[in-house]
Amino acid sequence: MPRPAPPGPATFPDDGARAGTFAGMADPTARPRAAWHPTWTEPSGPAYRDVTSRSAWIDLRALAWFVLLALAGLVMASVARNATAGLDEDLRNALAGAPRTILHIALVLLQGLALVGLVAFPAALALARHWGLLGRAVLAGVAGGGAFWALTHLHLLQPGADLTPIAAGLGPAPSSILIAAAAAVVATLRPVSSAAWLGPLWTWLALLAVLRTLASPEAPLDVVLAIGVGGTIGTGVLLAFGRVVHRLTAAGVAATLAEASTPVVALSPSAPALDSWQWLARTAPGTALGVDTPAGGDTLLLRVVDRYTWRQENLAGTYRRLRLRVFSGGRTASPVAAVTSEAMIGLLAADRGVHVPRVRVVARAPEGEALLAVDDVAGIPLADVADADVTESVLRAVWSEVAALHSHRIAHHALTSRALLVHDGADDDVPADDDAAPTVWITSFGRGQAGADDDALLGDVADLLASTYAQVGPARAVAPAVAVLGGDRVSDASRLLVPVALPRRTRDALKRTSGGLDPLLEEIATQTGVPRQKPLPIERFRPRTLVAALALVVAFYFLVPELAEWPTMIDSVRHADWGWLPLLLVASALTYVGCGIGLAGSTPGRVPPVDAGLVALASSFVATFSPPGLSTIGLNVRFLQQRGYPLPVAISASAAKEAAVVAVQVVLIVVFALWGGTTGVFADLVSHLPSERVLVGAGVAVVVVVAVLLAVPRVRSLLRSHVLPSARQGIEALQPVMTSPWKMTQLVVGVALLPLGYAFSLFAASRAFDATTPLVAVVLVSLTAGSLASAAPTPGGIGAVEAVLTAALVAIGMSTSAALAAVLLYRLVTFWLPIPPGFVSFRVLTKREIL
């Protein structure tokens, strides 16, 4: 279809009313662009202002580096102490030949600079009236020094060798606690420091470390650990309270544009619908870029990319490239490079006749921020157009622009209905012509790519198909795409319709769409005549897979020392008392009986406990390839739905059972702990615990960590959105059950049989190899350590359960060989042996349509 010529830049009356297009809006409460009025102001005031940003991408990266540094320091100060002490002694010997006068003068200067830094940085913050930054720095310093002090009292660090300090007589050397506090302060001030101040901050920290090394009478093996711990605490303060970021104000934007020979007379924050563009600017009449009109000069859209947002995008892009096989935007060297790349893509597309806003200015601000200015074209985002106005003509115009863009091998990589501006060609005072071809503009090429391969172009098609489908439905979304691009191309793009590869906003919209992507994929197959395509393997790995791999590595690390006991364990097996095996089998079977009775008790109406128990047995097979707990919950919900229960009732019944399991397990732990306290079986174990001071320090550290986490907005949001609703749902689901004594009895008895069955299974396995193992101690091990280890992100807790239970049984008095043999027998009977009958149960229940 013929594509209309691009209209000129949009101009607006002095009162700020924007030219409207389309009668209806998709979401009137969202203040779409056509119903929005800019607030024009003359730019004045300071060029920068401080704002608090709570986005954690960059801080999480810094936190990971500091944690690794702390672990390296812990190894150096606890395991590799001889090597590090030797390096320190070699350094002192190398400096011993230097002239003492020159060496002492240099050390005096170092000490003086370090003392100046202790006073200069707080004074500079106070004089600049950055009271918030000063308060955070003080908090981070106190917390960092306190955390390192608490760590030193855990007796993990080994003392260094006694050495003659080179800086003898110069006063006390800075302690490692002071270095930890300084590292915390530097980590807190790092994000807000300009390049001119960042170097002195790190130099000051390095000076303290050097003085600690040269002026200490012993080898300072904990300097690296102090920097790692302090940096971790300082970054935690950033995560909790947010980082203060220098942002350009309207005056700063105007000054930067003036330096680029583009003076502006008024600025306004941009429309909420244009969230990737921060400002609207009106240029002065008669300028090189403006047009002398009654309303003034041109109106420009501005994007400001500072180093903070640039780093955020680079980190997100790196994560996408590591996790996904599809190209999702390249890494840029600086904010200016990022803006220049976006401008180049826009100029290239415009030169090829694609409707894109004309690039006007690329400029650099004083602190390295980059500005991109383009024409503010008339139109509103396709996402804000009411469904009734998203006609066949509009969507064909959309796909025509995409086809023109792709014909020149230009990929967008974020092509959603939010990146498309639609203008119906109507003037303000002239009624719109329904037959007039709308003009569609493609914006926001921040992740664009020139010379893209076919997979990248198909990714754009998939993104836009999913975005328009979430807005207008499958039939209306697919038909224009097939008409413009052809059925083969749309069918090929359907292979990339994988949720993880789609933009975040599209994924959020799909969550509110019934059926997810399935209706779209079926519609594509119907309209193209090509069978539904198999999705491409987009992900290199899943986050869950990475966590599982790390858990297996940790489990292997803990199990390796136990393998040395293998010959002794074989001897223990030969002399085992196999009379305990029947009790072990019966106790293991009781866990499935308990699951069946518990589910029957938590569900209104009559549920056969036998069928529910068989469902629990089937979950032992499904659990071998699903996340922990998901198989049981999913099968329970499916089982109840097949019996005619509505989905909310099925979910509530399963939630009631899980809540009862937690409540009963807590009660059992208290009961057996009190029992164990009266029998004295834990006396030997208590005698080997750390001192009271260490335990109190560890408890305080845990409280501090929890408090810092709760101060992070994202953690609180996660608690509010996921944890608290689940807990509330479980408690509310228990209320109907509590009104029936019979149901309540079934529920309590059933959920009690589950942990007690596992506990007595472990007890029987332990007694088979050690006749003196106390019952109460083994039950407590199963209820506490066993339950926590089974929550590891591996199927059935493989690896973690074996390692944790073996260590726990050794702690209560069993030999390592006997404990390892007992745990392996316990896992064989309770985890591996039920898998074959679980498979049979799953097949039978599925065939009988019970599942």
N, C-alpha and C positions, 0 to 999 in steps of 0.2 A: 504494500500500500504506500502511496506517496507520503513522505514525511514533511510537515510544514517547516518553513524556515524559522530559526530561533528568533523569538521576540526580543526586544531590547530590555535593558535593565528596568526593574520595577521602580516607580517613583510613588511617593505617598504625600498626601496633604499635610499641612503643617500641624493639624490637630492629632496626627498620629494614627488615623484610621487606616487599616490595611485593606488592600483590594481583596475581595472575597471571591472564591470559586466554589461551586457546589452548594447545594442548599443544606444538606444534612451532614452531620459529623458522626464518626463511628462511636466516639465517647465524648459527649458534651462536657462531662465533668473533668476531663483531662485538659481543658483549656487548649483546644487545637489551634493551629496557627491562624486560620481564617477568622477566628473569633477573638484574636489577641491584639492588643494595642501596645505598641512600644512606648516606653517612657523616655523621651529624649532629654538628655541633660548635657550641658556644656562641661567638658572634662576639666577638672581642677583638683588640687590637692596633691598629696604625696604619690609617687609613682608606684610604690609597693605597700602592701599591707600583709599582716600575718594572719593566716587562717589555720585552723586545726583540721588535719586530715587523718582519718582513721582507716584508710585502706592499707592492708597489711602485706601485700605481695613483697615489696622490697624489704620490709622489716623481717619477714619470715626468712628470706634468703640470708640476711645478716645474722639472724638468730641461729640458723643452721651452721654457718661458718664459725660463730663463737662457740657453739656447743662442740663442734669437732675440735676446735682449739683447746677447749677445756678437757676433752677426753685425751687428747695428745699430751697435755700437761700432766694429767693424772697418771698416765703411763710413765712419763718421764720421772715424776716425783715418787712413784711407788715401785715400779718394776725396773726401769732402766736407770736407777740412781747411780750405779757405778760408771756407766758411760757418760752421763751428764756431768758427774763430778770430775771425771777425767778431762772432759772438754773445758770445764771451768779452770781446772788447775793448769792446763796447757795455755789458756789465755793469760793467766797471771804470770806464768813463767815467761811468756813472750813479752809482756810489758815490763818484766823485771829489769831488762837491759836498758830501758829508756832512762834518760836523765831524770832523777827524782824531782828536781825543781820544776822542770817543764811539766812532768806528769802531775805534780800536785797543783800547779797553776791551772792546768786543764780541768782537773777534778773540782777545784774550787769554782771555776766558771760553770761547770755542769751543775753543781749543787746550787749555785746562785740562780741559774736559769730555772731550775726545777722549783725553787722557792718562789721566784717571781711568778711562775705559772700558777702556783697555788693561790696567789692573791689576784693576779691579773684577770683571769677568766671570770671569776665571780664578780669582780669589780666592774669589768666591761659590761656584763649583763645587767648589773644594778644601774650603772650610769645610763645605759640604753633603755632602762625601765622595762626590760623583758622579765617581769616578775614571775610569769608563768614558767618560762624556761629556767629561771634560777631555782624556783621551787622544785621542778622536776629533776634538775641536776643534783640538788641537795638530797632529794629522796633517793635517786639512783645511787649516789655515792654512799649514803648510809646503808642502803640495802645491799649494795655490792660488797662493801667491806664486811658487813654482818654475815652475809652468805659465805664468804671465804673463811671467816673466823669459825663459823659453825662446821664447815667442811674440815678444817684442821683438827677439830675435836672428835672426828670420827676415827682417828688413828689410821687413816689410809696412807698418810704421807710418811716417808722415811727421812730421818735427819741426814743432812749432807755432811760431807767430810769437813773437819776443822781445817781452816786455811788462814794464812796471814793476810788480812785485808790490805789492799794496795793503798786505799784511801784512809789509812790509819791516822787518827788525830784530827779529822775534819768534822767530827760530830757524828751523831747517829745516822746510820743508813736508813733510807726509806724502807719500811717493812712491806711484806707482800700484801698485807691487808690494805695498806695505803695504795699500793699499785692496783689492787682489785677495785677500790673505790674510784681511783682515777680512771680506770678503764670503763667503769660504769658511766662516769660523767661524760667521757669522750663519746661513748656509744649513744648517749642521749642527745648530745649536742651535734653529733655528726650530720644528721639530715638538714639542720638549719644553718650550718656553717658554709660560708662561701669558700671558694678555692683558696682565697687569701688566708682564711682562718683555719681551714682543715689541715693544712700542712703543719702549722704550729701546734695544733692539738695533738696530732700523732707524734710529732717530735718531742713534745713535753712528756708524753707517756713513755716514749723510748728512752728519754733521759732518766726517768725514774727507774726503769728496768736496768739500765747500765749502772747507775749508782748502786742499786741493790746488789748487782753482781760483783762490783769492784770493792765496795765498802763493807760487805758483810763478812763476818768472821767464819762463816760456814758456806758451803756451796749452796747457792739459792736455787734449789731444784724446783721450786714452786712458782717461779715467775710467770712461765707460760700458762700454768693453771690459773694464776691470779688474773691474768689478762682475759683468759677465756671465761672464767666465772663472772668477772665484772662486766665484760661485754654482753654476756647472756642476760644478766640482771638489767643492764641499761636498755637493751633492746626490748626486754619484757616491759619496762616502764613505757617505752614508746607504744608498744602494742596495747597497753592498758589505757593510756591517756591520750593517744594520738600524737602525731608529729606536727610541729608548727612549721608551716611552709610559707615562704615568701611568694605572694601572688601579685601579678601586675594589676593595678587598678585601672580605671578608665583613663586617668591622667597619664599613666605609664603607657597604655596602648596608644593614646593620641600622640605622645612624644615620640614613640617608636615609629609610628606612621609618618610623622613630620620629618624625621630623619631620613625616611625613604621617599621624600618629596611627594607625600600624599597627605596634606593637612586635612584634618577633619574638624567640623564645627559642632558635632553632636554625636553622642554615643548612647546606646541603650543595650541592656542585656537582651539576648535573643529570645525567641519564642521557646516555650517549654518543649514544643514538638521538634525543635532543631537542637537536640541536646548535645550533638557533637560540635556545634558552633556556639561560642560563648557570647559574641557581641554583634550588634548592628552598628555600623558607622555611616554617618552622612558626610560626604566630602564637601569641601568648600566650592562654591560656584566658580567656574572659570579655571579650575585647576587642570593640570595635564590629563587627569583621568576623569574629571567631572564634566557634566553638561550644564550649561547655564539655563536653569529652568526656574519657574516661579517658586517651586518648592525647595530649591537649593541644588546641591550637587547630586551625585550618584549615591545610592545606598549599597553598602558592601556588607557581606557576611564575613566575620573574622573568627579564625581559630587560633588559639594560643597554646603552644606545646612547650611546657617547661621541662626541666630535667627530671622532675619527679614523675610526671605523667609519661614521659618518654621511657623512663626506666620501667615503669609499670607495664607498658605495652610490649617492650622488648622481653621482659620476663614472661609475660603471658604467651608471647609468640614462641619463645624457646620451649615452654612447656608443651604447647600445641605441637611443635615440630618433633619433640621427643616422643610424645604419646601417639600422635596420629600420623598416618602415612600420606595424607593429602597436604598439599602446600597451602599455607594459611598466612602468607605475608613474610617478607624477609626482615632481617635485623638491620637497623640503621646505626650509623656511627655517632649521631648527635641529634638533638632536636631540630637543628637547621637542616641536617641531611634528611630527616623524616619529612619535614614540610616541603623541602625541595623535590623529593621523590613524588609526593602527592601532587605538587604543582606540575611536574613534568608529565605525569599520567593524564592530568586534566587537560593540559595544552595539547598533548598528542591526540586525545579523544576528540577535542574540539576541532583540531585540524582535519580529522577524518569525517567531520560532519555529524558527530554524535552530540546530542543536546546535553551539554554540561555547563555549569556556571563558568563564566569567563574568568580566568585567573588574572588578578590585578597586581598584587604586591606579595613579595616574600621578603621579610625583614627580620632582623635580629635585635632583641632587646639587650639592655646593659648586662644582665646576669645570665645571658645565654639562652633565654627563651626565644622561640621562633614564632613568627606571625605569618599567617596565610590569609589573604583577603581575596574574595571572589565576589562577583556580582550577586546581589540578592534578587533572584528571579522570582516572578510571581508564581504562586502555586503552593499547595499544601502537601504534606506527606501522604502517600497512598494509604498508610496505616490509619490516618485520621479521617479518611473519606468514609461516609456511611455506606453500608453494604448495598443499599439500593442504588447508589450513585456509581458503584464500581461496575460499570456496564461492560458488555463485550467490546465496545469501541475503546474504552479506557484500557482494558487489559491487552488488547491487540497493540495499542500504542506503546504500552509498557514493553511487551515482548519484541516489538520492532526496534526499540532503542537497544535492547539487550543484544539482538541479532546484529545490529550495526556495530556495537562495541566489540562483540566477539569476532566479527568478520575481520577485524584488524588485530586479533590475538591479544586483546586487552582483557584481563581478568580483574574483577572487583574484589572478590574474597570476603565481602560482607554485604551481599546483595539481598537486602530484605525490603519489605514495603516501606520501611522507615527511611531508606536511602533514596527513594523515588519521589520526586515532587511532580504533582499533576496540576495542570492549568487547562481549563476548558475552553480557553480562547475568547471568553466573554468579557466585555468591558463592564465597569460598574453600573453604567446607566442603560446598558443594552441587554435585553433578556437573552439568556443562553440559548443557542441553537442546538437541539438534541442531536442533529446530524453532523455538527462540526467536529472535526477530528481534534481530540485533546492533545496538548503538548506535554510530553513527559521529560523531566530532567533527571539525570543520574548524578548524585552528589556523593561526597565523602569517600575519596579514593585513598584514604590513609593506609590501607593494606593492599592497594592495587599493584598489579604486575603487568609489565609490557612483555611481549614475546612469550605469552603463556602457552603451556602445552594443552592438549585436549582435555586431560583430566581436570585441570584447573578451571577451564571454561565450563565443563559439565558440572563442576561443583557450584558455580554461580547459578546454573539452571536449577539444580536441586535445591539450593537455598531459597530461590525465589518461588519455586513451586510450593515448597513447604510453607513459606510465609503467606502467600496468597490463599493457599488451601485453608490455613487457620482462620483467615478473614472471611472468605466467601464460600467455602465448601469445595468438595473435590471436583464436581462436574464443571462449575464455572471457572475453577482455577486451571484445569487441564486443557479444556477445549481451545482457548486462545493460544496457549503454548504450542499445541499440536498444529494449529492452523498456520502459525508463523514459522516455527522451527522445523516442523515435520515430526512424524511419529517416531522414526528411528532415533532421532536425537533425544527426544523426551524419554523414550524407553531406556536409552543408554544412561541418561542422567538419573533415572530412578534407582540405579545400583548404588548411588551415593546418598540416597535418602536414609541415612543412619543417624539417629538422634545425636550421638556424641559429636558428629562432624558438623552439625548445624549451629548457627549463631545462638547465643544464649537466649535472646529475646524470642527467637522462634521456638526454642525448646520450651520456654515458659508458656508460650501460647498453645503449643501442642498438648501440654499437660491439662489444659482446660478444654481440649477437644475430645469428644467421645470416640473411642477406638484408636486414638493415636494416629500413626501414619498408615495403618492398614486400609482405611477407605480411600486414601489418596493413591496408594499403590494398586489397589484393585481397579480404580477408575482409569489409571494410566494403562493398565493391561487391556481394559475394555476398549478405550478410545484408540489405542495404537494398534490393536490386534496382535500384540506380541505378548507371549506368556509372561507372567510376573517374574522379574529378574531377581537373581540371587544377589543379596547385598555384598559389596566388596568388603574384604577384611580391612577396615579402616584403622582400627586400633593396633598399635604395636604392643601395648600392654594395658591392662586395667589397673587402676589404683589398688583395687582389692588384691590383684595378683602380686603387686609389688609388696604390699603389706604381708601377704602370706609368705612370700619368698624370704623377707626379712625375719619373719617369725620362725621359719624353718632353719635359717642360718643360726639364729639365737638358740633354738632347741638343739641343733647339732653341736653348737659350742658347749652347751651344758652336758650333752650326752657323751661327748668324746672322752672325757676323763673316766666315765663309768665303763667304757669299753675295755679298759685295762683290767677290770674285774671279771671279764668274760670267762676265763678258765675256772676261777673260783666259783662263779655262778653255775657253771656246768656241774661242778661237784655238788653244789647245793641242790640242784634239780634231782640228782641221783638219790639224795637222802631226804627228799621231800616227803611230807605226810599227805598222801593223796586222799586220805579220808575226808579232807575238807573240800574236795572238789564238788560233791553233790550239793553242799550248802552254797558254794559259789554259783553253781548253775541255777539253783532255785532263787537265790537272791537276785541274780541278773534277770530272771524271768519276771520277778515281782515288779521290776521297774516298768515293764510294759503293761502289766495288770493295773498298776497305779495310774499310768497315763490314761488308760481306758476308763477307769472309774472316775478319775478327776474330770475328764472331759464330759462324761455323762452327768456329773454333779453340777458343772458350770453351765449347762445348757438347759433352757426351759423345755418342758415336755419330756418325752421318753426317748432316750438314746441308748441303744444296746451297748453295754460295756464291752462285750466280746468284739463287736465290729470296731469300736473305738480303740481297743487294745491292738487289733490287727493293723489298724491305721498307724499306730505308734510303731509297730514292728516294721511296717513298710517304710517309715521315715528313717529307720536305721540304714536302709539301702540308699535312699535318696540323699542322706546326709554325707555320703562319701564324695559327692560332687557338688554340694551346695554350701552356702555360707552357714556358720553356726546358728542354730535356732530357726532359720528360715524354712527348712524342710518340714519341721514339726508344725509350725504355725500355718504354713501354706496348705499342708495336707489336711489339717484339722478344719480349716475354713472350707476347703473343697468338699470334704466329707459331709459337713453340715449343710452346705448348699445342695448337695445331691439328695439329702434327706428332705429338702423343701424349705429350709430356713432361709430367709432373706439375708443378703450379704451383711447388712449392719448387725443383725442378730448373730450371725456366724462369727464375725470379727469380735463382737462383744463377749461371746462365750469363750473364745480363745484367749482374749485379753484377761478375762476373769480367772481363767485357769493359771495363766502365767503370773498374775498378781498374787494369787494364792500360793504358788510355788515359792515366790520370794518371801512372803510373810511367814509361811510354815518353816522355811529353811532358817530364817533368822531366829525363830523360837527354838528350833532344834539346836542351833549353835549355842544359844544362851543356856539351855538345859544341860547339854553335854559339857559345856565349859564349867558350869557350877559343879557338876558331878566330878569332873576331873580335878577341880580344886579341892574337893573334900578327900579324894583318894591319894593325892600327892604324887600322881604319875608324872606331873610336869615339873617336879622340883629340880631334877637334873637339867632339864631344858632351860628353866628360868635362870639357873646359875650361870649358864653360858651366854646369856643375853648381854648386850652392851650396858655400860653404866647408865645411871639415871640421867646424868647430864647429857649423854649422847642421845638418849631416847627423847628427852625434852627438846634438844636441839633439832632432832629429826622431825618431831611433831610440829615445832614452830616453822620449820622449813616447809612442811606440807601445807600448813595453814597459809603461809605467805604465797606459795605457788597457787593454791586454790583462790586466794583473794585476788591475785593478779589476773588469773584466768577469768574470774567473774567480772573483773573490771573491763575486760575486752568486750566491746559491743557485739562482735560476731559470736562470741561464746554465749553471751546472754541471749542473743537472738536465737541461737541453736537450741538453748534450753527451753525458751518460750515456744518455739515452733515445733519441736520434736519430743524432747524429754518430758516436759511437764504435761503436754496433752496426752501422751501415752500413759503416764502415771495416773492422770485424772480419769482417763478412759477405763483403765483397769479397776480403779476404785469404784467408779460409777457402775461398771458391769457386775461388781460383786454385790451390789445392793439388792437386786431382785433375788439372788441366790440365798441371801441371808434371811429372807422371809420364809423359807421352806426348811424346816429342820432336817428332813430326809436329804434334800439336795445339798445342804451345808455339810452334813455328815459324809455323804459321798465325796464331796470336793475335798474336805480336809483329809480324810483317810487316803484318798487316791493320791493327792499331791505329797502326803507324808511318805507313802510307799516308794515314791520315786527317789528322793535323796537317801532314804534309809536302805533301799535296795542296793544302791551303788556303794554305800558305806559298808554294809555287811559283806558285799562281794569283795571289797578291798580287805576287810578283816579276815575273811576266809582265805584269800590268797596269801596274806601275810602270815597267818598261822600255819600254812602249809610249809613255810620255810623257817619260821621262828616261833617256837612254842611259847615264848614269853611275851609276845606283843600284846599290850593292854588294849582292850576293846574300846574304851572311851577315847584313847589317844588316836587310834586309827579312824574312828568315826569323825572326830574333829578334823583330822587331816583331810578326809574326803569331803566334809561339808564346807571347808574353807579353801584350802589350797587346790583341791581337785576341782571344785566348782569354778574358781577363778581361772585355772589353766584351761578348762574346757571351753572358755570363751575366746580362746586365741583364734585369729582369723585363718585357721586351716581347717579342712574337713575333719570333724570329730576332734579337733584340737591335737592332731597328730604331731608328735615331737614335744610340744609344750607340756602336755599332760604327763608323758613319761618322765621328762626331766624334773618337773616340779614335784610329782609324787615320790620319785626316788629320793630327791633331796629331803623332802619332808619326813619320809619314813626313816632315813638315816638320822635325822635330827631327833626323833623320839626314841632312838636306841638300837635300831636294826643295823646289822652290818651292811656295807655297800652291796656286796654280792647277793645277799638275801633280799634286800630291798629291790634291787634291779630285777631279780627273778620274780618276786611277788608282783611287781608292777606289770611286767610283760605278761604274766599269766592272767592278771586282772584285765588287762586291755584285750587279750586274746578272747576271753570269754564275753566281756561286756561290749566290745566294739567290733572285732573282726568276725567272731562266730555268728552273730545275728544277721550279717549281711546276706548270705544265701537264702535263709528263710524270709528275710525282708524282701528280697527280690520276688520270691514266689508269692508272698502276701500282696505285694504291689500289683503283680500281674493278675492275680485272682480278683482282687478288689476292683481293679480297672475293668476287667472282663464282665464282672457282675454289676458294673456301673455304680458301685458304692463309692468309688473315687472318680 
